[in-house]
Amino acid sequence: MGKQLADLEAHPAHVAGADRFTMSAEQLESFYDPKSMKKLMEVGGIEAIAKHLASNLSSGLEASGEDFEARRSKYGTNMLPSKPSKSFLALCWEQLHDQVLIILSVAAVVSLALGLYETFGQPTVYDAEGKAEPKVEWVEGVAIIVAIAIVVLVSAVNDYNKERQFAKLNAKKEDRQIVVFRSGQKHFISINDLLVGDVVAVETGDVVPADSILVKGECECDESSLTGETNTVRKTRAGEAERDFVGRCQAVGGAPVDIGDRPAPGAAKVQDPVLISGSKLLSGQGRALVTAVGVHSMHGKIMMSLRHESEETPLQKRLTNLANGISKYGFMVAVVLFVVLFIKFLAALGGSYKDLSSAEKGTKFLNIVITAITIVVVAIPEGLPLAVTLALAFATTRMTKDGNLVRVLKSCETMGSATAVCSDKTGTLTENRMKVVRGVLGTTEFDDRGEENGKKGVENTPITSKQAAAEVCKAVVDSVSENALLNSTAFEGESAEEPFVGSKTECALLQLCRDGLGTIDASIQAIRDRADARVVQVVPFESSRKWGGLVVRMPGSGGADSWYRLYVKGASELVVSRCGYRAESGGRVVRLDGVARRAVGERIAEYAGEALRTLALAHRDFRGGARWPPAGLAGHSPGEADPEKLFGEEMGEKGNLQNDDNGDNTDFQSSDVPSIVINDTGGLVLDALVGIQDPLRPGVADAIAQCERAGVRVRMVTGDNVLTARAISQRCGILDECSARDQYSCMEGPAFRALSAPERLKVVPRLHVLARSSPEDKRVLVETLKQLGEVVAVTGDGTNDAPALKLADVGFSMGVSGTEVAREASDIILMTDDFASIVDAIKWGRTVSTSIRKFVQFQLTVNITACVLTFVSAVASSDGSSVLTAVQLLWVNLIMDTLAALALATDKPDADVLNRPPMGRHAALISTSMWKMILGQSAMQLTVTMILHFAGDALFFGSNAHPSSHQRKQVDSLTFNTFVWLQVFKLFVTRKLDEGDGLTRVRERISRRNLDFFQNLFRNGYFIAIELLISGFQVLIMFVGGAAFSIARQTAPMWATALLCGLISFPLGWIVRIVPDVWVEAVFPTAAFRRVLDWAEFGPLRRAVGRLRAARRGNAAEHPSEAHSGSSDPIKLLDIPQNSKKRTSFSSHTTSLSAATNASSSATSDTLVKSSASSLEKV
């Protein structure tokens, strides 16, 4: 290796004669994964690479572009290939893979085949008046196919529009202008047009557009979004890094450690010239040679690795189980009906059918098959997939307006089940911009926290920075302002949202100068240009030094009277320890004695306790010399002083401050500016102390309080230190005083990583804040929460957050500050990076789940009633015909279900949606209160329709009368009409689910909130319109439906009967709502029927009720006082001591639920639900 490097040093361009583009993309990629100086030197260094790529390190590519196509052909473009876009037909085909649609499609084909046979293969039938009855048997099959087509088209169109919207977002976000050098001239080009071999200009604030090697300048990069390393990475130009590497090789006689390797103790790290695409420049500037673009870059590889399909959401799984169960029940009923009718058919062959021809006997048998298939068609909930699609489409459209771009359609409903949110701090809970919120200017304290002071109860609130600047001596203000303006690398931005670009700390100081001190009267660059001639030395900020400085020649001086001022800005503890004096607000400079020093130290400690980043700004004046540096301070570089000597600690003790008459003070405003001679030990003059903070976003505290009220635990995961994390979490309400006393409520990443898996299962339920965390810590936290049964939402903005975003049930990426990798890995994009948008997502998610549950409740009521009525009437009929004809069932089962889906799926979130606990991962789609309403309404509807069907003749035509076929048809039409109006009024009852969960007393359940079916009725215009549409069509059918719907004209008493029977839905709904759920659970079906539930995939409901009953009995026996206190708390079972925390109750009037909410802070939301009386309805 040493000989090879020696050869490289002697012949650095040994490949200069190679043909153009002689390096492959794979060779160029090897420099970056991992970063390697060794690989770079093996090909001859940066000069050789440039020649391989036919580029020039100074002038870049030729602007003529003659070889651009060849470069694109060999190395690709700086664009990732878009996901293979699915055609509209492919999206339709994908939708047809839905299990319900598959079953429905089979039924449609069979129904259509039989309908066509009856229409065209059977003789015409005439009524009593000799008129031919219309042949409409084929309509049912066609109608089912139309229903399938509607579902497929709506879903496909929604997916197509969603993909287009997301593509537009990515294009707008990623297509930016960059600067490249071509033919030695600057050119602004799109980032997508960047080529391998281009020389690109980079500066502070830029995101590196492609993998490249720095060839000029120096900079510091943040690679945390790619590598997870939180430390700033210093970049050195390639030529210097090569010399350093060769020198190391010669020194050790072999291969030294490479970039990123841990050096030997006391040794410096290998210099790094490699810029990784997607990293961000924090400081510095330079030029870089592009060597890998698009899919060959590190950024591109990560992006491509994230492209895979996601798993089913909780609601989708529950809907699949429900569809399977309904299908099995429908098939079971159809088989039983077929067997019964077939037995009757065989018995009739020797009796009433004995004289029929073979064709007529075949027709009779075919009618039996049609009736059985009709049961299956009725049982299959064809409106269910449409309801899901409409609810999700409506919610995602409205969520976009609220700042949530839903990438994965079903993720919005998953948020309805969310029980935990793991949120970043910076940019999500806070504004991601540092701001000076407190400080001392001279000796005048100011506070710019505004409304937050009132919230925290601050007494004697100090004046604002603007008021302080008006009171403090102008000389002090100018000193602080010049220190902040000139001693800074930040610069002005191009937008009002980001007025300054650069180090966030320096941006905060510039904002203080502009908005608080009012000293920026021109562009910052113009001010710096005017002062540029006065700057004689710059001392860059270094983390090891903890301060940065600037020396300027003061105006109005010359010759032997010239004097210089050193401006110092840095860590408050360090700078203050070097200060011997302090500037007062009136302009006097006083000694920083013990009392004053302790006061400053107390102020610094106070700021630190509030998680403020404290900085001190000071100055020192040097007089008595026309040249810089003064004698005795010269450093290694000509014309510069040694930074370590500027404070004066290493000099003698004879000098002193030029004092006034009393020997202690001097006037800061006088012509004799306080001069500190070179051998003075007093050091610096402290001008200002500032506390900087990333302020909370407006409304974050309220949003977190809403989450807590909704039973969603918010955890903060941040890379900040534990003091800052604790302070921010307390300010926004994540950590309260009670939970803060728990040693596990706030942990650091290293301590969390040290826990074993069983220990994490104990600790995580009590964890509120994870500080100094890495992306891997976040991923492990999400994984642990999911093991505990939580439905987890996660926010992330960096590339290294992608694993956690993919692992979470719902991943939120940042639309403003997030990387493309994070957005690709996420399910929902927060367009404004605002945590309040997550609360909106929870609201819409719960509304979607509620809407689906409403429709399921309505659908099952219709299907149960229709199936049983069809079954019983067919069995009781002499010819096996049902009281509801195929066309009538088409209206009930297709039109009404489809319109009902639209009516119930378009509800907006109401004020109470966050007052209920989350459903959780294993919650049943159909709760006890829903079953109660389904069975109660179905029993009532069957009772009413059966009475009308079997006793209608006697009721309307007399008990001794022998009704004619027309009268019999009138009664059947009355039954159909009544059945429809029962559903019309049942729709009003269904639009509002039971609000009495957890209430076990009848008196408590009698409330307007629980019994008002018309609450917020006019908020949903779709519902009103659809109710009017259904009612109008029903009236139209009954008057003009005639033979097509097998309708006989109804009399006034019949109309009154149908409408009055329909209105029974309201009093029955009130009665059902008043009956406590525990009464229904007490008479739960027997074990034999439970096996039927298991077979139909409703087993989880049965098993959950059994487990919870056993737990309740055990708790009552062992701990009677804790029967409702959440004794199934997994933390209690793991024997970890914990603090009790009173959480906000989900419903102010819910007694047992309030008891649950007083459970331990470590209890998960599933535990809270189990603690309430209503928990038995959840699976």
Number of C-alpha atoms within 10 A of each C-alpha: 12 15 12 12 22 14 13 18 16 10 11 19 18 13 16 16 10 14 12 14 20 13 18 12 18 11 13 22 18 13 21 22 10 13 20 20 24 20 17 22 21 13 20 21 21 23 19 20 26 21 22 22 23 22 23 21 22 16 17 24 26 18 15 9 11 10 14 18 13 12 19 16 10 14 24 20 22 23 16 18 11 8 10 6 11 13 11 14 11 12 19 20 13 14 21 17 10 14 14 23 24 14 17 22 18 13 20 24 15 15 25 21 15 21 22 18 14 20 17 12 11 13 9 13 11 11 11 9 6 8 11 12 14 15 18 16 22 20 19 24 24 16 19 23 21 14 22 23 15 14 25 23 17 17 23 22 14 21 21 16 11 20 17 13 15 17 14 11 14 15 11 10 14 15 14 13 13 21 18 27 22 21 15 16 14 16 16 11 14 15 19 18 14 26 26 29 27 26 31 27 20 23 20 21 19 19 18 22 26 29 29 28 27 30 24 20 16 18 22 19 23 22 23 21 22 21 14 17 14 14 10 15 19 18 22 24 22 26 16 14 21 24 13 13 24 21 14 16 19 15 12 10 12 15 16 19 18 19 19 14 12 12 14 10 6 6 8 9 14 22 22 24 28 26 28 26 23 26 24 22 26 24 20 18 19 18 24 29 32 26 27 31 28 26 19 21 26 21 25 23 14 17 21 17 10 16 11 8 7 11 9 14 19 23 24 16 14 18 20 16 16 22 23 20 19 23 21 18 19 24 19 14 19 23 17 14 24 23 14 16 27 17 12 15 21 12 13 14 14 10 10 10 16 12 11 12 10 11 10 13 16 12 15 19 17 15 18 23 18 20 23 24 23 24 25 25 30 22 26 27 25 24 26 23 25 24 29 27 24 25 27 29 24 19 26 29 15 16 21 17 10 17 21 27 26 26 22 18 20 23 25 31 30 28 32 27 28 27 28 26 26 27 22 21 25 21 23 26 27 22 18 18 19 22 26 28 21 23 27 20 27 25 20 19 19 22 21 20 16 11 8 13 15 11 9 9 9 10 8 7 15 17 15 18 26 18 15 24 24 13 14 18 20 17 16 24 25 15 18 28 22 19 23 24 23 23 23 23 17 25 20 15 13 10 8 7 7 11 13 21 18 21 19 18 21 21 26 22 25 27 20 23 24 17 13 20 22 16 18 18 10 9 11 18 14 11 15 17 12 10 16 13 10 15 17 19 18 18 18 16 16 10 11 6 13 15 20 19 23 20 27 21 23 16 11 8 12 12 10 11 11 18 23 26 20 22 26 29 24 21 18 23 16 14 22 26 13 19 23 19 25 26 27 21 25 18 21 18 25 21 19 22 12 9 9 14 18 12 13 19 16 12 18 24 15 13 19 16 14 17 21 25 21 23 25 25 27 28 25 24 22 22 18 16 16 16 15 21 21 18 10 12 18 17 14 8 8 9 13 18 23 15 17 12 15 21 22 21 15 13 16 11 12 10 14 16 22 17 15 11 8 7 10 12 19 23 19 21 16 11 7 10 15 23 20 23 21 24 17 21 22 22 27 28 27 30 26 26 25 27 25 23 26 24 20 21 19 14 14 21 20 14 20 23 19 17 24 23 20 26 28 26 26 25 23 24 30 24 19 16 16 20 16 20 25 26 17 25 23 15 18 20 18 21 24 16 10 12 23 18 13 17 13 20 24 24 22 22 23 14 12 21 16 10 12 9 12 10 13 18 19 21 22 21 23 23 24 27 29 32 26 20 24 22 25 16 20 25 20 18 23 26 16 20 22 17 11 16 16 26 29 29 28 29 32 33 27 25 27 23 29 29 20 28 28 20 20 24 27 27 28 32 33 25 24 15 18 24 25 23 26 30 27 22 26 32 26 29 28 27 20 17 29 23 25 25 22 28 21 19 27 28 26 29 28 25 27 34 24 24 29 27 23 24 26 24 24 25 25 19 22 27 23 22 22 23 21 16 22 24 27 15 19 22 18 14 13 12 15 24 20 19 23 23 17 25 18 21 21 22 20 21 24 21 16 23 25 21 21 26 29 24 25 28 31 22 23 17 18 12 8 13 20 24 18 18 26 26 23 26 21 20 22 22 25 21 22 23 23 23 17 22 25 24 17 17 27 20 14 17 26 17 14 19 25 17 13 22 20 15 14 22 21 14 12 17 14 12 12 8 10 12 17 11 11 14 18 17 18 23 27 25 24 26 24 24 25 25 25 23 21 26 26 23 19 22 23 19 25 23 25 21 20 23 18 26 25 25 23 20 15 13 10 15 24 16 14 10 14 19 24 13 20 11 13 10 15 10 12 14 12 18 24 14 13 19 18 13 14 20 16 11 13 18 14 11 18 20 13 14 16 14 15 16 21 20 23 21 17 18 12 9 10 20 16 13 17 23 19 14 19 22 17 17 23 18 12 17 22 18 13 21 25 22 20 23 26 19 10 14 16 8 8 13 12 8 10 8 12 17 14 13 18 15 14 18 18 22 15 16 23 20 14 19 18 13 12 17 14 12 16 20 14 14 19 14 12 10 13 12 10 15 20 23 24 26 24 18 20 18 22 16 10 13 9 13 9 19 18 15 17 16 17 17 22 23 21 10 14 20 17 19 28 23 20 27 28 18 23 25 24 25 24 27 26 25 23 28 26 26 29 24 21 22 23 25 26 21 23
